[in-house]
Structure formats: structure tokens, C-alpha cells
Amino acid sequence: MARTHILLAITAIAAGGRPSLAFQNLLPNLSFLSPRPPTTSGAIDLEDRLLAAIEANGLDKRLDNSDEISSLVSQLESSQLSIPRPAVSPKVYGRWRLLQTTNADTASPIQRKAVDTTKFDIFQDIVFAEDDPEKLMVRQIVKFSEKNELCVDALASTSAYPLPELTEREGTGKILGLNILGVSIVGDEAVEDPDRPDIRIKFVFDEGRFDFGGFIIPYPVPFRSPLFRDAVKGWIDITYLSDRIRISQGNKGTTFILQKVED
């Protein structure tokens, strides 16, 4: 019966006629044959649940591993609703507030303090240098108060803004077997996923400073020293990106959940 209806419609159109509305109503619904644009409603629901879970987990547990949060992160990462090629998407630029850090065990004690949002607001800016619109920067900011902060700048590299200096990291970061600078993934385990292009932002820490209401004190880590240059290299793989949520996996196995700060 359905085949007869379709043949009649094709015959009418081929003859230059237009099927009547009543005749069109006889046709079966073939909308399933047309590709539908992906819906974001599922992603928005998962994002809402993730934000609620982080809030319910408590401010004092922003470095803890939560099964519920990990499950929601995994669902978003596998949802295929992320903005494609997130590392070079215009949506990635701007200020992001760090909400939750998981799997922080491989980070150094100093780094754990730098991502601990239980006491201070922490932001990550993905921006361009003021003196060079082609120089990509990743800037970590710890806000002690409205006028007092720690700011650590890293030179960044993506396929859109490559930085030749950023060769692959070679060392894990352990010194005499101790986790002083954090333990990085290196070698074959650090190879980018070829099935997910442009998810990685590479970086190398370059300089830092404390700003106490305009009184500047340099951050006492020699980032530019050849002795430390390899150890201060890293990368983040953006595993999920939307207008308001970014999930990133760091080179030390840490997961970061951030929320976009509106301008």
C-alpha cells in the first residue's frame, strides 16, 4: 500500500502536477529518512545535573573524586554533543572558572594548591598576548581577594596558533623518584587521539607574579631555566566543550571542570 502511494506521488510530480493536500496526507511519513540536526537538550540536562552535583558535593570537596560527578563527566564526553575541534573553536577563548578537579593525586603538592577552589576562586583564561595577537596564552589566576591575586602565564600552542618551541615533553617530572613537580604522562601514552582532531592545547609555563593591589612580586619559580623547561611543559585535552561548560584532561591525568564566565 505504501509503495503504491509513493509511486502515485512520483508519477504526479513527474507529469508536472502538484499532488493535492488531501493526496499528500495519504503519503506515509518518511521523515525518518532525512537526517536530523543533533539536539542539545540532552547535553543541557547533563550539564545542569553536573553543576548540581558539584554544588551538592560541597565547597570543601572540590578536589575529591565523586562517582556521580565522574559518571556525568563520562556521559558528556561520550555524548557526541561537544563543539567539534574544541581547541581551535572560538568558543574556547575567554575566562573560565574552575569548579572541580578530580584525579589530582599525580599533581605536586604545590599544584594541588593551585587548583584547590575550596578557599579561593580560580580562573583560567585562554587569551592572546596583549602585545601579539598571534601569541596564544593560557593564564591561571588564583584570586585571594578582589585586588590580590596570583597569575601564572603559559605560552600555548594549537594547530591554529602553533608554537615551534613546544616540542613533546620527555620527562615525567619525578626528581629522584619524588613527586615534586607532578607526574606527567609521556611517550606513547601521551600521543594525541587521531580520531578526535584539535582537542589539545599544549603549553609551557613562562612566568608568574603575585599582584597585591598593584604591588608586584615575581613568582619564585625559574620557568625559563633550561633545567626546568621540559618539566614545566604540559597539555590539556578538551574532552567536552559547550557555550558554558568545558571539561579538560591534563597531562598528569587530572580532570578539570570549568564554567564559562560571561563578559
C-alpha positions in Angstrom: 0.0 0.0 0.0 2.8 2.5 1.0 4.7 1.6 -2.2 1.5 2.4 -4.3 1.2 5.8 -2.6 4.8 6.7 -3.3 4.6 5.6 -7.0 1.4 7.7 -7.5 3.1 10.8 -6.0 6.2 10.4 -8.1 4.1 9.9 -11.2 2.1 13.1 -10.5 5.2 15.2 -9.8 7.0 13.8 -12.9 4.0 14.8 -15.0 4.4 18.4 -13.8 1.4 18.3 -11.4 1.3 19.1 -7.7 -0.4 16.5 -5.5 -3.3 17.9 -3.6 -3.1 18.4 0.2 -5.5 15.5 0.7 -3.4 13.3 -1.6 -0.2 14.3 0.3 -1.8 13.3 3.5 -2.2 9.8 2.2 1.6 9.5 1.9 3.5 7.7 4.6 5.7 9.8 6.9 9.2 9.4 5.5 10.8 12.0 7.8 13.0 9.3 9.3 14.9 9.2 6.0 16.1 12.8 6.4 19.0 13.5 8.8 18.0 15.5 11.8 20.3 18.1 13.4 21.6 16.9 16.8 19.7 18.2 19.7 21.4 19.9 22.6 18.7 19.3 25.1 20.3 16.1 26.4 23.6 17.9 26.9 22.0 20.8 28.7 20.3 18.4 31.0 23.6 16.6 31.7 25.3 19.9 32.3 22.6 21.0 34.7 23.0 17.7 36.6 26.8 18.1 36.7 26.6 21.6 38.1 24.0 20.5 40.7 26.2 17.5 41.7 29.3 19.8 42.1 27.2 22.2 44.3 25.8 19.3 46.3 29.2 17.8 46.8 30.2 20.8 48.8 32.9 23.5 48.6 35.2 21.6 50.8 35.3 18.6 48.4 36.3 20.4 45.2 39.4 18.2 44.9 37.7 14.9 45.8 36.7 12.1 43.4 32.9 11.7 43.2 31.3 8.7 41.5 28.3 10.8 40.5 30.5 13.6 39.0 32.7 11.2 37.2 29.7 9.5 35.7 28.2 12.7 34.4 31.6 13.8 33.0 31.9 10.5 31.1 28.3 10.9 29.8 29.1 14.3 28.5 32.4 13.2 27.0 30.7 10.4 25.1 27.6 12.3 24.1 29.0 13.5 20.8 27.4 16.8 21.6 30.6 18.7 22.2 31.6 21.5 20.0 33.9 19.9 17.4 37.6 20.7 17.3 37.3 22.5 20.6 40.9 23.6 21.0 40.6 25.9 17.9 36.9 26.8 18.3 36.2 30.5 19.0 34.0 29.3 21.9 37.1 28.2 23.9 38.6 31.7 24.2 37.9 33.8 27.2 37.7 33.3 31.0 36.7 30.0 32.6 36.1 29.5 36.3 37.4 26.2 37.8 34.6 24.3 39.5 36.0 20.9 40.3 39.3 19.0 40.0 39.4 15.2 40.1 42.2 12.6 39.9 44.6 15.2 41.4 46.8 12.6 43.1 49.5 12.8 40.4 49.8 16.6 40.8 52.5 18.0 43.0 51.6 19.5 46.4 52.2 23.0 45.0 50.0 22.3 42.0 47.2 20.9 44.2 47.1 24.2 46.0 47.0 26.0 42.6 43.8 24.1 41.6 42.2 24.0 45.1 39.0 26.0 44.8 37.9 25.3 48.4 39.4 28.6 49.7 39.9 30.9 46.6 38.3 31.4 43.3 40.5 30.1 40.4 40.2 31.1 36.8 41.8 30.0 33.6 42.0 32.5 30.7 42.6 31.3 27.2 43.5 34.5 25.5 46.0 36.3 23.2 49.0 38.3 24.4 48.4 42.0 24.7 51.5 42.7 22.6 51.0 40.0 20.0 47.5 38.9 18.7 49.1 35.7 17.2 50.5 34.6 20.6 48.2 32.3 22.4 48.3 32.2 26.2 46.8 30.1 29.0 46.7 32.1 32.2 46.0 30.6 35.6 44.7 33.1 38.1 44.1 32.5 41.8 42.0 35.3 43.4 42.9 35.8 47.0 40.6 38.9 47.1 39.2 41.5 44.8 42.6 43.2 44.4 45.1 40.4 45.3 45.9 37.5 43.1 48.5 35.1 41.7 48.8 35.0 38.0 50.8 32.3 36.1 51.2 32.7 32.3 51.9 29.9 29.9 52.7 30.1 26.3 50.2 27.9 24.4 50.1 26.1 21.1 47.4 24.7 18.9 47.1 23.8 15.2 45.7 27.3 14.6 48.4 29.0 16.6 51.5 26.7 16.6 54.5 27.5 18.8 57.7 25.8 17.5 59.3 25.8 20.9 56.6 23.4 22.2 58.2 20.1 21.4 56.9 16.9 23.1 57.7 16.6 26.8 60.3 14.0 27.6 60.4 13.6 31.4 57.7 12.5 33.8 58.7 15.2 36.3 59.8 13.0 39.1 63.1 14.1 40.7 65.0 11.3 42.5 61.8 9.3 42.5 59.9 12.1 44.3 56.7 13.8 43.1 58.0 17.3 43.4 56.7 18.9 40.2 53.9 16.4 39.5 54.0 13.2 37.4 53.2 13.6 33.7 52.1 11.2 31.1 54.8 10.9 28.5 55.7 8.7 25.5 53.1 6.6 23.7 50.5 7.2 26.4 50.7 10.9 25.6 50.0 10.6 21.9 47.0 12.6 20.7 43.9 10.7 19.7 43.8 10.8 15.9 40.0 10.2 15.9 39.5 13.4 17.8 41.3 16.2 16.0 42.1 19.5 17.6 41.2 18.7 21.2 44.7 19.5 22.6 46.2 22.8 23.8 49.9 22.4 24.5 51.6 24.9 26.9 54.8 25.7 28.7 54.8 27.9 31.8 56.7 31.1 31.2 56.3 33.5 34.1 54.2 34.2 37.2 53.6 37.1 39.6 51.8 38.0 42.8 49.8 41.2 42.4 48.9 42.8 45.7 46.8 45.8 44.7 49.4 46.8 42.1 52.4 45.8 44.2 54.1 43.1 42.0 56.2 40.2 43.3 57.7 37.8 40.8 56.6 34.1 41.2 59.7 32.4 42.6 59.9 29.5 40.1 62.5 29.7 37.2 60.2 28.6 34.5 62.6 29.7 31.7 65.6 27.9 33.1 66.9 25.2 30.8 67.0 22.9 33.8 63.2 23.2 34.3 61.9 23.9 30.8 60.9 20.4 30.0 59.3 19.9 33.4 57.0 22.9 33.0 55.6 21.7 29.7 52.1 20.3 29.6 48.9 19.9 27.7 45.2 19.8 28.2 42.8 17.7 26.0 39.4 19.3 25.8 37.1 16.3 26.0 33.9 18.4 26.1 33.1 22.0 25.2 29.8 23.9 25.1 28.9 27.6 25.5 29.1 27.2 29.3 31.0 24.1 30.3 34.5 22.9 29.5 35.9 19.5 30.6 39.6 19.0 30.2 42.0 16.2 30.9 45.5 17.3 31.8 48.9 15.7 31.1 49.1 14.5 34.7 45.8 12.6 34.5 43.8 15.3 36.2 40.3 16.2 35.1 39.2 19.8 35.2 35.6 21.0 35.1 35.2 24.7 34.3 32.3 27.1 33.6 32.5 30.0 31.2 32.5 33.5 32.8 30.3 35.8 30.8 31.8 39.1 29.7 
